[in-house]
Amino acid sequence: MATMISTFRNQSVRSAALPAACLLLLGIFTAPQLDAQTPHPATRGAFEVTSLPGRKLYAQPDDASVIAARKKLAADPKNVSLILALSQAQAGRRQYREAIATCTKGLAFAPKNADLYIERGHREVGLREFRAAERDLARAASLDPKKLDAFYHLGLAHYFQGQFAAAADSFRKALALAKTNDSVIDCSNWLYVSLRRAGRPAEAAQVLKRITPSMKNTEPHLLFYLRLERFYQGALTEQAVLPLKPADPNDTEAELAFDTVTYGVGNWHLYNNHDTKRATALFREVVTGNAWNAWGFVGSEVELARMRTSHAR
């Protein structure tokens, strides 16, 4: 659960609320003009990746946690726990390429450490390097089949590639390992949507039966997924579940909630009633934000790009 929740908690985010690119009409979606929301070059970190729509995405500069973690690792460079701590601190600043490099150095002397493969695969998903993530996370799962995070993030790698049946298989394995309500909520969300996208609505409906009216979340970020599941069950309306778009582009917590739920509702419009117009509008709202490593952001990019590719054929 620690790795899964880190994506949400460290975006200043995710445990699995996990966990996995496109446009509707040519010309209907263009790379958003975000100069007003993009950090000034003097205050932003290194370039990380070009988004699927063509927007350059940047890290944030080092903070005290990155500096401290790097210093501790320098004093004990083969300590896997310290390697993971540095990678997670870097990821908290959206320094995903740096986090991947940190894990790669660790794997050079600890090639059978499942946690290093999970951590590297997790960050590869965030960089839209889905195939590389799939390889690393499958390796982690083979090294330690009891690692919920390995199957959860492997499910995301499959999901974002449009491999929905494979994603469902991975999320089902993750759910089988869940020991807390938070893990159940998280894994159930992604298993449900994977099955819906795979065209298996009856199986998806069975997944939601475990999400009872009395179920509560502990991790605050998991409330996003729990509310989405209430929406899928029909207990909440779209109007009730959708959060307002954050007025402050630097309010990361509000953006995480917005990205997660808005993507989930847009996705519902795709598989439930094939309303690509409404889905596209919601996805486009998400990708104008700054929390580019949130799964809702990644998912929105993927769907917009997939729509564009489909239309061009």
Secondary structure in CASP SS format (residue, H / E / C, confidence):
PFRMAT SS
TARGET T0000
AUTHOR 0000-0000-0000
METHOD secondary structure of the structure
MODEL  1
M C 1.00
A H 1.00
T H 1.00
M H 1.00
I H 1.00
S H 1.00
T H 1.00
F H 1.00
R H 1.00
N C 1.00
Q C 1.00
S C 1.00
V C 1.00
R C 1.00
S C 1.00
A C 1.00
A C 1.00
L C 1.00
P C 1.00
A C 1.00
A C 1.00
C C 1.00
L C 1.00
L C 1.00
L C 1.00
L C 1.00
G C 1.00
I C 1.00
F C 1.00
T C 1.00
A C 1.00
P C 1.00
Q C 1.00
L C 1.00
D C 1.00
A C 1.00
Q C 1.00
T C 1.00
P C 1.00
H C 1.00
P C 1.00
A C 1.00
T C 1.00
R C 1.00
G C 1.00
A C 1.00
F E 1.00
E E 1.00
V E 1.00
T E 1.00
S C 1.00
L C 1.00
P C 1.00
G C 1.00
R C 1.00
K E 1.00
L E 1.00
Y E 1.00
A C 1.00
Q C 1.00
P C 1.00
D C 1.00
D C 1.00
A H 1.00
S H 1.00
V H 1.00
I H 1.00
A H 1.00
A H 1.00
R H 1.00
K H 1.00
K H 1.00
L H 1.00
A H 1.00
A H 1.00
D C 1.00
P C 1.00
K C 1.00
N C 1.00
V H 1.00
S H 1.00
L H 1.00
I H 1.00
L H 1.00
A H 1.00
L H 1.00
S H 1.00
Q H 1.00
A H 1.00
Q H 1.00
A H 1.00
G H 1.00
R C 1.00
R C 1.00
Q C 1.00
Y H 1.00
R H 1.00
E H 1.00
A H 1.00
I H 1.00
A H 1.00
T H 1.00
C H 1.00
T H 1.00
K H 1.00
G H 1.00
L H 1.00
A H 1.00
F H 1.00
A C 1.00
P C 1.00
K C 1.00
N C 1.00
A H 1.00
D H 1.00
L H 1.00
Y H 1.00
I H 1.00
E H 1.00
R H 1.00
G H 1.00
H H 1.00
R H 1.00
E H 1.00
V H 1.00
G H 1.00
L C 1.00
R C 1.00
E C 1.00
F H 1.00
R H 1.00
A H 1.00
A H 1.00
E H 1.00
R H 1.00
D H 1.00
L H 1.00
A H 1.00
R H 1.00
A H 1.00
A H 1.00
S H 1.00
L H 1.00
D C 1.00
P C 1.00
K C 1.00
K C 1.00
L H 1.00
D H 1.00
A H 1.00
F H 1.00
Y H 1.00
H H 1.00
L H 1.00
G H 1.00
L H 1.00
A H 1.00
H H 1.00
Y H 1.00
F H 1.00
Q C 1.00
G C 1.00
Q C 1.00
F H 1.00
A H 1.00
A H 1.00
A H 1.00
A H 1.00
D H 1.00
S H 1.00
F H 1.00
R H 1.00
K H 1.00
A H 1.00
L H 1.00
A H 1.00
L C 1.00
A C 1.00
K C 1.00
T C 1.00
N H 1.00
D H 1.00
S H 1.00
V H 1.00
I H 1.00
D H 1.00
C H 1.00
S H 1.00
N H 1.00
W H 1.00
L H 1.00
Y H 1.00
V H 1.00
S H 1.00
L H 1.00
R H 1.00
R H 1.00
A C 1.00
G C 1.00
R C 1.00
P H 1.00
A H 1.00
E H 1.00
A H 1.00
A H 1.00
Q H 1.00
V H 1.00
L H 1.00
K C 1.00
R C 1.00
I C 1.00
T C 1.00
P C 1.00
S C 1.00
M C 1.00
K C 1.00
N C 1.00
T C 1.00
E C 1.00
P C 1.00
H C 1.00
L H 1.00
L H 1.00
F H 1.00
Y H 1.00
L H 1.00
R H 1.00
L H 1.00
E H 1.00
R H 1.00
F H 1.00
Y H 1.00
Q H 1.00
G C 1.00
A C 1.00
L C 1.00
T C 1.00
E H 1.00
Q H 1.00
A H 1.00
V H 1.00
L C 1.00
P C 1.00
L C 1.00
K C 1.00
P C 1.00
A C 1.00
D C 1.00
P C 1.00
N C 1.00
D C 1.00
T H 1.00
E H 1.00
A H 1.00
E H 1.00
L H 1.00
A H 1.00
F H 1.00
D H 1.00
T H 1.00
V H 1.00
T H 1.00
Y H 1.00
G H 1.00
V H 1.00
G H 1.00
N H 1.00
W H 1.00
H H 1.00
L H 1.00
Y H 1.00
N H 1.00
N H 1.00
H C 1.00
D C 1.00
T H 1.00
K H 1.00
R H 1.00
A H 1.00
T H 1.00
A H 1.00
L H 1.00
F H 1.00
R H 1.00
E H 1.00
V H 1.00
V C 1.00
T C 1.00
G C 1.00
N C 1.00
A C 1.00
W C 1.00
N C 1.00
A C 1.00
W H 1.00
G H 1.00
F H 1.00
V H 1.00
G H 1.00
S H 1.00
E H 1.00
V H 1.00
E H 1.00
L H 1.00
A H 1.00
R H 1.00
M H 1.00
R H 1.00
T H 1.00
S H 1.00
H H 1.00
A H 1.00
R C 1.00
END
